Amino acid sequence: MAIPRPQFPDQELFRMEEACRLLQLPHHTLRYWEERVPQVRPARLSSGHRRYTRQNLETLFRLKELMKDRRMTLAGARRALAGDSRPAPARDAGGAPLNAKLLRELREDLRSILAELAR
């Protein structure tokens, strides 16, 4: 189910509280994504407070959409936002990268199982 697109008010800058409310995200998620996704760097006032542009909010919404609807990892969503469509490297259940030899062996095993089932 697609996430409904929020209606952003007609203003140039948004406080963090407003951004969280509009995007329906907790503060800590927004701060974490800021650290990890270069396209989501809000402006800072001299006091250190964040101010998000409409473009920041659009990018954050797209990031949320990629992660929730398309079930991408943060790394995959970050690459998608950057225009890089390469798939993320395969990983095992523990998050460790799978090597090419193991993947070839698994593919061969699956093919032999499919061949037996087809008989």
N, CA, C and O atoms as a MOPAC input file, in Angstrom:
PM7 MOZYME 1SCF
protein

 N      0.83800 1    -1.17600 1     0.00000 1
 C      0.00000 1     0.00000 1     0.00000 1
 C      0.88700 1     1.24600 1     0.00000 1
 O      1.80400 1     1.35800 1     0.81400 1
 N      0.62100 1     2.15400 1    -0.89000 1
 C      1.43100 1     3.36200 1    -1.02300 1
 C      1.18800 1     4.31200 1     0.14700 1
 O      0.07400 1     4.44100 1     0.65500 1
 N      2.24600 1     4.95400 1     0.54600 1
 C      2.15800 1     5.95100 1     1.60900 1
 C      1.53500 1     7.21000 1     1.00700 1
 O      1.98800 1     7.67600 1    -0.03800 1
 N      0.49800 1     7.77200 1     1.65100 1
 C     -0.10300 1     8.99200 1     1.09500 1
 C      0.88400 1    10.16200 1     1.14100 1
 O      1.55100 1    10.38900 1     2.15100 1
 N      0.96200 1    10.88500 1     0.05000 1
 C      1.88200 1    12.02300 1    -0.05100 1
 C      1.32600 1    13.18000 1     0.78000 1
 O      0.17300 1    13.56900 1     0.59600 1
 N      2.13500 1    13.73900 1     1.69600 1
 C      1.64400 1    14.85000 1     2.51700 1
 C      1.52800 1    16.13600 1     1.70100 1
 O      2.23900 1    16.33000 1     0.71500 1
 N      0.63800 1    16.99000 1     2.12400 1
 C      0.50400 1    18.31800 1     1.52300 1
 C      1.39600 1    19.26000 1     2.32700 1
 O      1.12900 1    19.52800 1     3.49800 1
 N      2.44700 1    19.75800 1     1.69800 1
 C      3.35500 1    20.66100 1     2.39200 1
 C      2.80600 1    22.07800 1     2.32500 1
 O      2.42400 1    22.53700 1     1.24900 1
 N      2.75800 1    22.78700 1     3.46600 1
 C      2.28200 1    24.17500 1     3.46900 1
 C      3.13700 1    25.04800 1     2.55200 1
 O      4.28600 1    24.72300 1     2.25500 1
 N      2.56400 1    26.14300 1     2.12000 1
 C      3.25900 1    27.06200 1     1.22200 1
 C      4.19600 1    27.95200 1     2.04300 1
 O      3.87500 1    29.10100 1     2.34400 1
 N      5.34300 1    27.40700 1     2.39300 1
 C      6.36400 1    28.17000 1     3.10400 1
 C      7.72300 1    27.64900 1     2.65800 1
 O      7.82600 1    26.55500 1     2.10300 1
 N      8.76600 1    28.44000 1     2.90200 1
 C     10.09200 1    28.08000 1     2.40800 1
 C     10.84400 1    27.14800 1     3.34000 1
 O     11.49100 1    26.20600 1     2.88300 1
 N     10.77000 1    27.39700 1     4.63200 1
 C     11.53600 1    26.61200 1     5.59600 1
 C     10.62400 1    26.00000 1     6.65200 1
 O      9.58400 1    26.55900 1     7.00200 1
 N     11.03900 1    24.84000 1     7.14700 1
 C     10.25300 1    24.10300 1     8.13500 1
 C     11.15200 1    23.73200 1     9.30900 1
 O     12.29900 1    23.32500 1     9.12300 1
 N     10.61800 1    23.87800 1    10.52400 1
 C     11.33600 1    23.42200 1    11.71200 1
 C     11.30100 1    21.90100 1    11.76200 1
 O     10.50000 1    21.27300 1    11.06800 1
 N     12.16000 1    21.31000 1    12.57400 1
 C     12.20700 1    19.85500 1    12.68500 1
 C     10.86100 1    19.30300 1    13.14100 1
 O     10.39900 1    18.28400 1    12.62700 1
 N     10.24500 1    19.96000 1    14.08400 1
 C      8.94300 1    19.51700 1    14.58600 1
 C      7.91300 1    19.45800 1    13.45600 1
 O      7.14100 1    18.50400 1    13.36000 1
 N      7.90800 1    20.48000 1    12.60700 1
 C      6.97500 1    20.50900 1    11.47600 1
 C      7.29000 1    19.39800 1    10.47300 1
 O      6.38700 1    18.73000 1     9.96900 1
 N      8.57600 1    19.21100 1    10.19300 1
 C      8.98100 1    18.16400 1     9.24900 1
 C      8.55900 1    16.78800 1     9.75900 1
 O      8.04500 1    15.97200 1     8.99300 1
 N      8.77200 1    16.53100 1    11.03800 1
 C      8.39300 1    15.23800 1    11.62300 1
 C      6.88400 1    15.02400 1    11.54900 1
 O      6.42100 1    13.92700 1    11.23600 1
 N      6.12700 1    16.06600 1    11.83700 1
 C      4.66600 1    15.94900 1    11.79500 1
 C      4.18300 1    15.69600 1    10.36600 1
 O      3.35000 1    14.81900 1    10.13900 1
 N      4.69800 1    16.45200 1     9.41400 1
 C      4.27000 1    16.30000 1     8.01800 1
 C      4.64800 1    14.93600 1     7.44400 1
 O      3.87700 1    14.32900 1     6.70000 1
 N      5.84000 1    14.46500 1     7.79700 1
 C      6.33100 1    13.19700 1     7.24700 1
 C      5.93000 1    11.99300 1     8.09500 1
 O      6.13300 1    10.84700 1     7.69400 1
 N      5.36400 1    12.26100 1     9.26000 1
 C      4.98600 1    11.20800 1    10.20300 1
 C      6.19200 1    10.33200 1    10.53500 1
 O      6.15300 1     9.10700 1    10.41300 1
 N      7.26000 1    11.00100 1    10.95600 1
 C      8.49200 1    10.33200 1    11.35100 1
 C      8.90700 1    10.83300 1    12.72400 1
 O      8.69100 1    12.00200 1    13.04200 1
 N      9.50000 1     9.97000 1    13.54400 1
 C     10.02000 1    10.44200 1    14.82700 1
 C     11.29900 1    11.26600 1    14.62800 1
 O     12.00200 1    11.11700 1    13.62900 1
 N     11.57900 1    12.12900 1    15.59700 1
 C     12.75900 1    12.99600 1    15.52500 1
 C     14.04100 1    12.19600 1    15.32100 1
 O     14.88900 1    12.56900 1    14.51000 1
 N     14.18000 1    11.09800 1    16.05900 1
 C     15.43700 1    10.33900 1    15.98700 1
 C     15.65600 1     9.73800 1    14.60400 1
 O     16.79900 1     9.60900 1    14.16500 1
 N     14.58200 1     9.37000 1    13.91200 1
 C     14.71500 1     8.83200 1    12.55400 1
 C     15.20400 1     9.91900 1    11.60700 1
 O     16.08400 1     9.68600 1    10.77800 1
 N     14.63400 1    11.08900 1    11.73700 1
 C     15.04200 1    12.20800 1    10.88900 1
 C     16.52200 1    12.53800 1    11.10800 1
 O     17.26400 1    12.73900 1    10.14700 1
 N     16.94300 1    12.59400 1    12.36100 1
 C     18.34900 1    12.89200 1    12.65500 1
 C     19.26800 1    11.80500 1    12.10400 1
 O     20.33300 1    12.11000 1    11.56800 1
 N     18.86500 1    10.54200 1    12.23100 1
 C     19.67300 1     9.42300 1    11.73100 1
 C     19.81100 1     9.49800 1    10.21000 1
 O     20.90700 1     9.33500 1     9.67400 1
 N     18.70600 1     9.74300 1     9.52400 1
 C     18.75400 1     9.83200 1     8.05900 1
 C     19.62300 1    11.00300 1     7.61100 1
 O     20.31600 1    10.90400 1     6.59900 1
 N     19.59500 1    12.11200 1     8.35500 1
 C     20.44900 1    13.25800 1     8.03400 1
 C     21.92000 1    12.85700 1     8.04000 1
 O     22.69100 1    13.27700 1     7.17800 1
 N     22.30000 1    12.03900 1     9.02200 1
 C     23.69200 1    11.59300 1     9.13400 1
 C     24.08300 1    10.67400 1     7.98700 1
 O     25.22200 1    10.71500 1     7.52200 1
 N     23.15900 1     9.85200 1     7.53100 1
 C     23.46900 1     8.79000 1     6.57500 1
 C     23.19900 1     9.13300 1     5.11000 1
 O     23.75800 1     8.50000 1     4.21500 1
 N     22.35700 1    10.12100 1     4.86100 1
 C     21.95900 1    10.42400 1     3.47800 1
 C     22.36200 1    11.86300 1     3.14700 1
 O     21.77000 1    12.80500 1     3.67200 1
 N     23.37100 1    12.04000 1     2.27500 1
 C     23.86500 1    13.39200 1     1.99800 1
 C     22.83000 1    14.33700 1     1.39200 1
 O     22.94600 1    15.55200 1     1.55000 1
 N     21.82200 1    13.80600 1     0.70200 1
 C     20.80600 1    14.66200 1     0.07800 1
 C     19.86600 1    15.29200 1     1.10400 1
 O     19.04400 1    16.13800 1     0.75000 1
 N     19.97600 1    14.89300 1     2.35800 1
 C     19.03600 1    15.35900 1     3.39000 1
 C     19.75900 1    16.19900 1     4.43800 1
 O     19.57100 1    15.97300 1     5.63300 1
 N     20.55900 1    17.13400 1     4.03300 1
 C     21.25500 1    17.98500 1     4.98800 1
 C     20.51300 1    19.30500 1     5.11300 1
 O     20.59100 1    20.14100 1     4.21300 1
 N     19.78400 1    19.51000 1     6.22500 1
 C     19.05300 1    20.77100 1     6.38000 1
 C     20.01000 1    21.92300 1     6.69200 1
 O     21.14000 1    21.71100 1     7.13400 1
 N     19.54100 1    23.12400 1     6.45600 1
 C     20.30300 1    24.31600 1     6.83600 1
 C     20.25500 1    24.43100 1     8.35500 1
 O     19.32700 1    23.94600 1     9.00200 1
 N     21.26400 1    25.07700 1     8.90200 1
 C     21.28900 1    25.30300 1    10.34900 1
 C     21.37000 1    26.79600 1    10.62300 1
 O     22.11400 1    27.53200 1     9.97400 1
 N     20.58800 1    27.21400 1    11.59700 1
 C     20.64800 1    28.60300 1    12.03400 1
 C     21.88800 1    28.78900 1    12.90000 1
 O     22.52900 1    27.80900 1    13.27800 1
 N     22.22900 1    30.01900 1    13.21300 1
 C     23.39200 1    30.26800 1    14.07400 1
 C     23.20200 1    29.61500 1    15.44200 1
 O     24.17900 1    29.30000 1    16.12200 1
 N     21.96200 1    29.41500 1    15.84000 1
 C     21.66000 1    28.75900 1    17.11800 1
 C     21.81400 1    27.24100 1    17.03200 1
 O     21.76700 1    26.55300 1    18.05100 1
 N     22.00000 1    26.70900 1    15.79500 1
 C     22.14000 1    25.26500 1    15.61800 1
 C     20.84500 1    24.56200 1    15.25500 1
 O     20.85100 1    23.37300 1    14.93400 1
 N     19.73200 1    25.28700 1    15.30300 1
 C     18.45400 1    24.67600 1    14.95400 1
 C     18.39100 1    24.37200 1    13.46100 1
 O     18.89900 1    25.13000 1    12.63400 1
 N     17.76100 1    23.25300 1    13.13700 1
 C     17.63200 1    22.83500 1    11.74200 1
 C     16.46200 1    23.53700 1    11.06700 1
 O     15.44100 1    23.82600 1    11.69100 1
 N     16.63900 1    23.80400 1     9.77500 1
 C     15.55800 1    24.32100 1     8.94100 1
 C     15.57200 1    23.52900 1     7.64000 1
 O     16.56500 1    23.51000 1     6.91400 1
 N     14.45000 1    22.88000 1     7.36600 1
 C     14.31000 1    22.02800 1     6.19000 1
 C     13.63600 1    22.80400 1     5.07200 1
 O     12.66900 1    23.53000 1     5.30100 1
 N     14.15200 1    22.64500 1     3.86600 1
 C     13.51000 1    23.24400 1     2.70000 1
 C     12.43300 1    22.28500 1     2.19700 1
 O     12.35900 1    21.13300 1     2.62400 1
 N     11.61700 1    22.77400 1     1.29800 1
 C     10.60200 1    21.91700 1     0.67200 1
 C     11.29700 1    20.75500 1    -0.04900 1
 O     10.80300 1    19.62800 1    -0.03200 1
 N     12.45100 1    21.03300 1    -0.68600 1
 C     13.20500 1    19.98300 1    -1.37500 1
 C     13.68300 1    18.92500 1    -0.37900 1
 O     13.64300 1    17.73200 1    -0.67700 1
 N     14.14100 1    19.36200 1     0.81300 1
 C     14.51900 1    18.40000 1     1.85300 1
 C     13.34700 1    17.49900 1     2.20100 1
 O     13.50600 1    16.28500 1     2.33000 1
 N     12.15900 1    18.09800 1     2.35400 1
 C     10.97700 1    17.31000 1     2.71300 1
 C     10.60800 1    16.33600 1     1.60300 1
 O     10.23100 1    15.19700 1     1.87900 1
 N     10.71300 1    16.77200 1     0.35100 1
 C     10.42600 1    15.87300 1    -0.77800 1
 C     11.40200 1    14.69900 1    -0.77900 1
 O     11.00500 1    13.55400 1    -0.99900 1
 N     12.67000 1    14.98600 1    -0.53200 1
 C     13.68400 1    13.93100 1    -0.49400 1
 C     13.42300 1    12.97700 1     0.66400 1
 O     13.52400 1    11.76100 1     0.50200 1
 N     13.09000 1    13.51800 1     1.82400 1
 C     12.78600 1    12.67600 1     2.98200 1
 C     11.56200 1    11.80600 1     2.72600 1
 O     11.53600 1    10.63500 1     3.10400 1
 N     10.54900 1    12.38300 1     2.08400 1
 C      9.36400 1    11.58600 1     1.76900 1
 C      9.72500 1    10.45900 1     0.80800 1
 O      9.27900 1     9.32600 1     0.98500 1
 N     10.52700 1    10.76200 1    -0.20500 1
 C     10.95200 1     9.74300 1    -1.17400 1
 C     11.75000 1     8.64300 1    -0.47500 1
 O     11.58700 1     7.46200 1    -0.78300 1
 N     12.60500 1     9.03000 1     0.45900 1
 C     13.38400 1     8.06200 1     1.22900 1
 C     12.46000 1     7.15200 1     2.03500 1
 O     12.63500 1     5.93300 1     2.05400 1
 N     11.48500 1     7.75100 1     2.69100 1
 C     10.51400 1     6.97400 1     3.46600 1
 C      9.75100 1     6.01900 1     2.55800 1
 O      9.53600 1     4.85700 1     2.90400 1
 N      9.34600 1     6.51400 1     1.39800 1
 C      8.60800 1     5.71100 1     0.42800 1
 C      9.44300 1     4.50900 1    -0.04300 1
 O      8.93800 1     3.38900 1    -0.11300 1
 N     10.70400 1     4.74900 1    -0.36000 1
 C     11.58200 1     3.66900 1    -0.82100 1
 C     11.76800 1     2.60700 1     0.25600 1
 O     11.78400 1     1.41100 1    -0.03700 1
 N     11.90700 1     3.05000 1     1.50100 1
 C     12.16800 1     2.10100 1     2.58200 1
 C     10.90700 1     1.37200 1     3.03000 1
 O     10.96400 1     0.18400 1     3.34700 1
 N      9.78600 1     2.05200 1     3.06100 1
 C      8.55300 1     1.42500 1     3.54700 1
 C      7.81500 1     0.66600 1     2.44900 1
 O      7.46500 1    -0.50100 1     2.62900 1
 N      7.57500 1     1.32100 1     1.30900 1
 C      6.80700 1     0.68800 1     0.22800 1
 C      7.63100 1    -0.33000 1    -0.54700 1
 O      7.17300 1    -1.44100 1    -0.81100 1
 N      8.85000 1     0.05900 1    -0.90800 1
 C      9.67300 1    -0.81700 1    -1.74000 1
 C     10.59600 1    -1.68900 1    -0.90900 1
 O     11.34600 1    -2.50600 1    -1.44400 1
 N     10.53400 1    -1.50700 1     0.41700 1
 C     11.26300 1    -2.33900 1     1.37100 1
 C     12.76400 1    -2.35500 1     1.10500 1
 O     13.42000 1    -3.39000 1     1.22600 1
 N     13.29400 1    -1.19300 1     0.74200 1
 C     14.72800 1    -1.06300 1     0.51200 1
 C     15.44100 1    -0.82500 1     1.83000 1
 O     14.85500 1    -0.33600 1     2.79600 1
 N     16.71200 1    -1.18000 1     1.85000 1
 C     17.54200 1    -0.81400 1     2.98800 1
 C     17.87500 1     0.66700 1     2.85800 1
 O     17.62800 1     1.27700 1     1.81900 1
 N     18.43100 1     1.23300 1     3.90900 1
 C     18.82300 1     2.63800 1     3.84200 1
 C     19.89100 1     2.83100 1     2.76700 1
 O     19.85800 1     3.81700 1     2.03200 1
 N     20.83600 1     1.89700 1     2.67200 1
 C     21.89400 1     1.99900 1     1.65200 1
 C     21.29700 1     1.94500 1     0.24600 1
 O     21.69500 1     2.71900 1    -0.62400 1
 N     20.35500 1     1.04700 1     0.02100 1
 C     19.71800 1     0.94200 1    -1.28900 1
 C     18.91400 1     2.18000 1    -1.62600 1
 O     18.94400 1     2.65900 1    -2.76000 1
 N     18.19600 1     2.69900 1    -0.64300 1
 C     17.39900 1     3.90800 1    -0.86500 1
 C     18.31100 1     5.10100 1    -1.13500 1
 O     18.00300 1     5.94700 1    -1.97500 1
 N     19.43300 1     5.16700 1    -0.42200 1
 C     20.39100 1     6.25200 1    -0.64200 1
 C     20.92900 1     6.20100 1    -2.07500 1
 O     21.04500 1     7.23500 1    -2.73300 1
 N     21.25800 1     4.99100 1    -2.55800 1
 C     21.73800 1     4.84200 1    -3.93800 1
 C     20.63900 1     5.21400 1    -4.93700 1
 O     20.91200 1     5.85800 1    -5.95000 1
 N     19.41300 1     4.81400 1    -4.65500 1
 C     18.30000 1     5.14700 1    -5.55300 1
 C     18.11600 1     6.66300 1    -5.63400 1
 O     17.86700 1     7.20300 1    -6.71200 1
 N     18.23900 1     7.34300 1    -4.50700 1
 C     18.12500 1     8.79600 1    -4.50600 1
 C     19.26200 1     9.44000 1    -5.29600 1
 O     19.08200 1    10.48400 1    -5.92400 1
 N     20.42000 1     8.81100 1    -5.25700 1
 C     21.58400 1     9.34500 1    -5.97100 1
 C     21.55100 1     8.98200 1    -7.45000 1
 O     22.39700 1     9.43800 1    -8.22000 1
 N     20.57500 1     8.16000 1    -7.85400 1
 C     20.46900 1     7.77400 1    -9.25200 1
 C     21.28500 1     6.55400 1    -9.61100 1
 O     21.42300 1     6.22500 1   -10.78900 1
 N     21.82600 1     5.87700 1    -8.61500 1
 C     22.62200 1     4.67400 1    -8.84600 1
 C     21.71300 1     3.47600 1    -8.67700 1
 O     21.26500 1     3.19700 1    -7.56500 1
 N     21.43300 1     2.76600 1    -9.74400 1
 C     20.48200 1     1.66000 1    -9.68100 1
 C     21.14700 1     0.31000 1    -9.43800 1
 O     20.49100 1    -0.72500 1    -9.54800 1
 N     22.44700 1     0.30400 1    -9.10800 1
 C     23.10100 1    -0.97500 1    -8.83400 1
 C     22.48500 1    -1.60700 1    -7.59000 1
 O     22.23400 1    -0.90700 1    -6.60900 1
 N     22.23800 1    -2.91300 1    -7.61000 1
 C     21.69400 1    -3.55700 1    -6.42000 1
 C     22.73900 1    -3.61400 1    -5.31400 1
 O     23.94100 1    -3.66400 1    -5.57400 1
 N     22.26400 1    -3.60500 1    -4.09700 1
 C     23.17500 1    -3.75000 1    -2.96400 1
 C     23.74500 1    -5.15500 1    -2.96300 1
 O     23.07300 1    -6.08400 1    -3.41100 1
 N     24.97800 1    -5.34200 1    -2.46800 1
 C     25.54700 1    -6.68500 1    -2.44200 1
 C     24.70200 1    -7.62200 1    -1.58700 1
 O     24.14300 1    -7.21800 1    -0.56700 1
 N     24.61800 1    -8.87800 1    -2.01800 1
 C     23.83800 1    -9.87700 1    -1.27500 1
 C     24.45600 1   -10.08500 1     0.09700 1
 O     25.67800 1   -10.07300 1     0.24700 1
 N     23.61300 1   -10.27500 1     1.08700 1
 C     24.09500 1   -10.48300 1     2.45600 1
 C     23.34300 1   -11.64500 1     3.07200 1
 O     22.20600 1   -11.93600 1     2.70200 1
 N     23.99700 1   -12.30900 1     4.02300 1
 C     23.33100 1   -13.40300 1     4.71700 1
 C     22.42200 1   -12.83000 1     5.80000 1
 O     22.31900 1   -11.61300 1     5.95300 1
 N     21.76600 1   -13.71000 1     6.54700 1
 C     20.80500 1   -13.25900 1     7.56300 1
 C     21.46400 1   -12.39800 1     8.63300 1
 O     20.81100 1   -11.54800 1     9.23800 1
 N     22.76400 1   -12.61600 1     8.86800 1
 C     23.48200 1   -11.82700 1     9.86700 1
 C     24.01000 1   -10.51400 1     9.33100 1
 O     24.58300 1    -9.72700 1    10.08400 1
 N     23.82700 1   -10.26300 1     8.04000 1
 C     24.28300 1    -9.01300 1     7.45300 1
 C     25.65100 1    -9.08600 1     6.80800 1
 O     26.12800 1    -8.09000 1     6.26400 1
 N     26.30600 1   -10.26500 1     6.85700 1
 C     27.63100 1   -10.40500 1     6.24600 1
 C     27.49000 1   -10.59600 1     4.73600 1
 O     26.55300 1   -11.25500 1     4.28400 1
 N     28.40900 1   -10.02700 1     3.95000 1
 C     28.32000 1   -10.19100 1     2.49400 1
 C     28.50500 1   -11.65000 1     2.07700 1
 O     29.34700 1   -12.35900 1     2.62800 1
 N     27.72000 1   -12.08500 1     1.10900 1
 C     27.87500 1   -13.42900 1     0.55600 1
 C     28.88700 1   -13.36100 1    -0.57500 1
 O     28.88800 1   -12.40800 1    -1.35500 1
 N     29.75900 1   -14.37900 1    -0.66700 1
 C     30.74000 1   -14.33300 1    -1.74600 1
 C     30.18900 1   -14.98600 1    -3.00900 1
 O     29.21900 1   -15.74200 1    -2.95700 1
 N     30.81100 1   -14.68800 1    -4.13100 1
 C     30.32600 1   -15.14400 1    -5.43700 1
 C     30.33600 1   -16.66400 1    -5.55100 1
 O     29.42500 1   -17.24500 1    -6.14100 1
 N     31.35000 1   -17.31200 1    -4.99600 1
 C     31.43500 1   -18.77600 1    -5.08900 1
 C     30.23900 1   -19.42200 1    -4.39400 1
 O     29.61900 1   -20.33400 1    -4.93900 1
 N     29.92100 1   -18.95500 1    -3.20700 1
 C     28.79000 1   -19.49800 1    -2.46300 1
 C     27.48700 1   -19.27400 1    -3.23000 1
 O     26.63600 1   -20.16200 1    -3.28100 1
 N     27.33400 1   -18.10700 1    -3.81800 1
 C     26.12200 1   -17.82500 1    -4.59000 1
 C     26.00500 1   -18.74700 1    -5.79900 1
 O     24.91100 1   -19.21300 1    -6.11500 1
 N     27.12700 1   -19.01800 1    -6.48300 1
 C     27.09800 1   -19.94700 1    -7.62600 1
 C     26.69600 1   -21.34200 1    -7.17700 1
 O     25.89900 1   -22.00800 1    -7.83700 1
 N     27.25600 1   -21.79000 1    -6.03900 1
 C     26.91300 1   -23.11700 1    -5.51500 1
 C     25.42600 1   -23.19800 1    -5.17200 1
 O     24.76500 1   -24.19000 1    -5.47900 1
 N     24.91300 1   -22.16600 1    -4.54500 1
 C     23.48800 1   -22.14400 1    -4.20100 1
 C     22.62200 1   -22.18200 1    -5.45700 1
 O     21.61200 1   -22.88400 1    -5.49700 1
 N     23.01500 1   -21.43000 1    -6.47600 1
 C     22.26300 1   -21.41400 1    -7.72600 1
 C     22.25800 1   -22.79800 1    -8.37600 1
 O     21.22300 1   -23.24200 1    -8.87300 1
 N     23.41200 1   -23.48800 1    -8.37600 1
 C     23.49100 1   -24.83600 1    -8.94900 1
 C     22.59700 1   -25.80300 1    -8.17800 1
 O     21.89900 1   -26.62200 1    -8.77600 1
 N     22.62100 1   -25.70700 1    -6.84700 1
 C     21.76600 1   -26.57000 1    -6.02600 1
 C     20.29000 1   -26.33000 1    -6.34900 1
 O     19.51800 1   -27.27800 1    -6.49200 1
 N     19.90900 1   -25.07500 1    -6.46000 1
 C     18.51300 1   -24.75700 1    -6.77100 1
 C     18.11500 1   -25.27000 1    -8.15200 1
 O     17.00200 1   -25.76100 1    -8.33900 1
 N     19.01700 1   -25.15600 1    -9.11100 1
 C     18.71500 1   -25.66600 1   -10.45100 1
 C     18.52600 1   -27.17600 1   -10.43400 1
 O     17.63600 1   -27.69100 1   -11.11000 1
 N     19.34700 1   -27.89500 1    -9.67000 1
 C     19.19700 1   -29.35400 1    -9.61900 1
 C     17.88600 1   -29.73700 1    -8.92600 1
 O     17.23500 1   -30.70400 1    -9.31900 1
 N     17.50600 1   -28.98700 1    -7.90900 1
 C     16.23200 1   -29.24900 1    -7.23100 1
 C     15.07000 1   -29.00400 1    -8.19200 1
 O     14.13000 1   -29.79600 1    -8.24900 1
 N     15.13600 1   -27.90500 1    -8.94700 1
 C     14.08500 1   -27.61500 1    -9.92900 1
 C     14.00600 1   -28.69900 1   -10.99600 1
 O     12.91200 1   -29.07000 1   -11.42200 1
 N     15.14600 1   -29.20800 1   -11.42900 1
 C     15.16100 1   -30.26800 1   -12.44300 1
 C     14.50300 1   -31.52900 1   -11.90300 1
 O     13.75700 1   -32.19500 1   -12.62100 1
 N     14.77300 1   -31.86400 1   -10.63900 1
 C     14.16300 1   -33.05200 1   -10.03800 1
 C     12.65600 1   -32.86900 1    -9.87700 1
 O     11.88900 1   -33.80800 1   -10.09000 1
 N     12.23700 1   -31.68500 1    -9.50900 1
 C     10.80500 1   -31.42700 1    -9.34400 1
 C     10.07200 1   -31.46800 1   -10.68400 1
 O      8.89500 1   -31.82300 1   -10.73800 1
 N     10.75600 1   -31.11100 1   -11.75200 1
 C     10.14000 1   -31.10200 1   -13.07600 1
 C      9.91500 1   -32.51300 1   -13.61500 1
 O      9.10200 1   -32.69700 1   -14.52100 1
 N     10.61900 1   -33.51800 1   -13.07700 1
 C     10.46600 1   -34.90500 1   -13.56700 1
 C      9.18800 1   -35.52300 1   -13.12100 1
 O      8.91400 1   -36.67800 1   -13.44700 1

